[in-house]
């Protein structure tokens, strides 16, 4: 987060917003689709514990690269809607990701959180369609506005019901620089037009490159 003093207030807002975000992100599919490789109870099969690198100073992300699942996407900096829900990329931009800019920047101490669609009515598979395929040890690279690329290693991936969205685990303060990638997954509920679950990938900063 920007500072530890605002964390409790922010978490209180996000607790009510989390379910809305999960529903809105990718609840517009026409047919029942799974995020490939997903499954109830999580997709990681375990977690690793890489040695965290020292945090960086704050700088906004400009791109998100996840080679293991073919992601090379621009990043939009988005905050909260007037009703307190987290903003997300429009359905007309299915291959963009969004960074929650009221939280930590990638490489800064704390969790940097990114959102993306799994699919849309018009495009079919979207930027995080394969998110559930990530495994511990996979790399995430985030080029930043200051010319530094923050390099993260995935430590775990989970699939959770939207009714049990782990707000504190996703947004709560962490002693190191961490990253969260969030999308929808699981079964598509045709009666509501939404996926039942969220897929969340967790990672930790392990280094940085300078351009």
C-alpha positions in Angstrom: 0.0 0.0 0.0 1.1 3.6 -0.2 1.7 3.6 3.5 0.9 1.3 6.4 -1.4 3.9 8.0 -4.2 3.5 5.4 -4.2 -0.3 5.1 -7.0 -1.0 7.6 -9.3 1.5 5.9 -8.4 0.2 2.5 -9.0 -3.4 3.5 -12.4 -2.5 4.8 -13.4 -1.0 1.5 -11.9 -3.9 -0.5 -13.7 -6.5 1.6 -17.1 -5.2 0.2 -15.6 -4.6 -3.2 -13.9 -8.0 -3.8 -17.0 -9.9 -4.7 -18.1 -7.3 -7.1 -14.7 -7.2 -8.8 -14.8 -11.0 -9.2 -18.2 -10.9 -10.8 -17.5 -8.0 -13.1 -14.1 -8.9 -14.4 -15.1 -11.7 -16.8 -18.8 -12.5 -16.3 -19.7 -11.8 -19.9 -18.9 -15.1 -21.6 -21.5 -16.6 -23.9 -20.6 -20.2 -23.2 -19.3 -22.3 -20.3 -15.5 -22.1 -20.4 -12.8 -23.2 -18.0 -9.4 -21.4 -17.5 -7.2 -24.2 -18.8 -5.4 -26.2 -16.1 -7.7 -25.0 -13.3 -9.5 -27.0 -10.8 -11.3 -26.8 -7.5 -9.0 -26.2 -4.6 -6.2 -24.4 -6.5 -3.9 -25.0 -9.4 -0.5 -24.8 -7.9 -0.1 -28.2 -6.3 2.1 -26.6 -3.7 4.3 -23.5 -3.1 7.9 -22.6 -3.3 9.9 -20.2 -1.1 12.4 -18.2 -3.2 14.7 -15.7 -1.5 13.0 -12.3 -1.7 15.0 -9.4 -3.2 15.2 -6.0 -1.5 12.2 -3.8 -2.4 12.5 -1.0 -5.0 11.3 2.6 -4.8 7.8 3.3 -6.2 7.4 3.5 -10.0 4.3 2.7 -12.1 4.2 -0.4 -14.3 4.0 0.0 -18.0 3.8 -3.7 -19.1 3.2 -7.2 -17.7 5.1 -10.2 -19.1 4.3 -13.8 -18.1 6.2 -16.0 -20.6 4.8 -19.3 -19.3 1.3 -18.4 -20.3 2.0 -16.1 -23.3 1.2 -12.8 -21.6 2.8 -9.6 -23.0 0.3 -6.9 -22.2 0.1 -3.2 -21.6 -1.0 -2.0 -18.1 -3.6 0.5 -17.2 -3.4 2.2 -13.8 -6.8 2.0 -12.3 -8.3 2.7 -8.8 -11.7 2.6 -7.3 -15.1 3.4 -8.8 -17.3 5.9 -7.1 -19.2 3.1 -5.4 -16.0 1.7 -3.9 -15.5 -1.2 -6.3 -12.2 -1.8 -8.0 -12.0 -0.6 -11.6 -11.0 -3.1 -14.3 -10.2 -2.9 -18.0 -13.3 -2.5 -20.2 -14.6 -5.5 -22.2 -13.4 -3.6 -25.3 -9.8 -4.0 -24.1 -9.6 -7.7 -23.3 -5.9 -8.0 -23.8 -4.9 -5.3 -21.4 -4.2 -5.8 -17.7 -5.0 -3.3 -14.9 -2.8 -2.4 -11.9 -4.6 -1.3 -8.7 -2.8 2.0 -8.3 -4.0 2.7 -4.7 -1.8 -0.3 -3.6 1.9 -1.0 -3.9 3.7 -0.6 -7.2 5.5 -3.6 -8.6 8.8 -3.9 -6.8 7.7 -1.7 -3.9 7.2 -3.2 -0.5 3.8 -4.8 -0.3 1.4 -6.5 -2.8 1.1 -5.1 -6.3 -2.2 -6.4 -7.7 -3.1 -6.9 -11.4 -6.4 -7.8 -12.9 -7.4 -9.2 -16.3 -10.2 -10.8 -18.2 -10.4 -14.5 -18.8 -12.6 -14.2 -21.9 -15.2 -11.9 -23.4 -18.2 -12.2 -25.7 -16.4 -10.5 -28.6 -12.8 -11.7 -28.3 -13.1 -15.2 -26.8 -9.9 -15.9 -24.8 -8.5 -12.8 -23.1 -5.3 -11.8 -21.4 -5.5 -14.1 -18.3 -7.2 -17.0 -20.1 -4.3 -19.3 -19.1 -3.7 -17.9 -15.6 -4.6 -21.2 -13.9 -1.8 -22.9 -15.8 0.9 -20.9 -13.8 3.0 -23.0 -11.5 5.4 -22.2 -8.7 8.7 -21.1 -10.2 7.3 -19.4 -13.2 8.5 -15.9 -13.9 6.6 -12.6 -14.1 8.4 -9.5 -15.4 7.1 -6.0 -15.0 8.8 -3.2 -16.9 8.3 0.1 -15.0 8.2 3.8 -15.9 11.7 4.3 -14.3 13.3 1.9 -16.7 13.7 -0.9 -14.1 12.0 -4.3 -14.7 10.8 -5.9 -11.5 11.2 -9.7 -11.7 8.9 -11.9 -9.7 8.7 -15.7 -9.1 5.3 -17.3 -8.7 5.0 -19.0 -5.4 1.4 -20.4 -5.5 -1.8 -20.3 -7.5 -5.2 -20.9 -6.0 -8.8 -21.1 -7.2 -11.4 -19.9 -4.7 -15.1 -19.3 -4.6 -16.0 -15.7 -5.1 -18.0 -15.9 -1.9 -14.7 -16.7 0.0 -12.5 -14.1 -1.8 -9.3 -13.9 0.4 -9.2 -10.1 0.7 -6.5 -9.9 3.3 -4.3 -12.5 1.6 -4.5 -10.5 -1.7 -4.4 -6.9 -0.5 -2.9 -7.1 3.0 0.6 -5.8 3.8 3.5 -8.1 3.2 7.1 -7.7 4.5 8.5 -8.1 1.0 7.6 -6.9 -2.5 4.9 -9.3 -3.8 2.6 -9.6 -6.7 -1.0 -10.9 -7.2 -2.6 -11.7 -10.6 -6.4 -12.0 -10.4 -9.0 -13.3 -12.9 -12.1 -15.4 -12.9 -12.2 -19.2 -13.3 -14.0 -22.4 -12.4 -17.5 -23.1 -13.7 -19.4 -20.5 -15.7 -22.9 -20.0 -14.3 -25.2 -19.3 -17.2 -28.0 -18.3 -14.8 -26.0 -15.4 -13.5 -23.7 -14.7 -16.4 -20.6 -15.0 -14.1 -17.9 -17.4 -13.3 -18.2 -19.0 -9.8 -14.6 -18.7 -8.8 -11.5 -16.5 -8.9 -8.0 -17.6 -9.9 -5.2 -15.9 -8.0 -1.5 -16.2 -8.6 0.9 -15.1 -5.9 4.5 -14.2 -6.4 7.5 -12.5 -4.7 10.2 -10.1 -6.1 13.4 -12.0 -6.8 15.4 -9.4 -8.7 15.4 -6.5 -11.1 16.9 -5.6 -14.5 17.9 -2.1 -15.7 17.2 -1.1 -19.3 
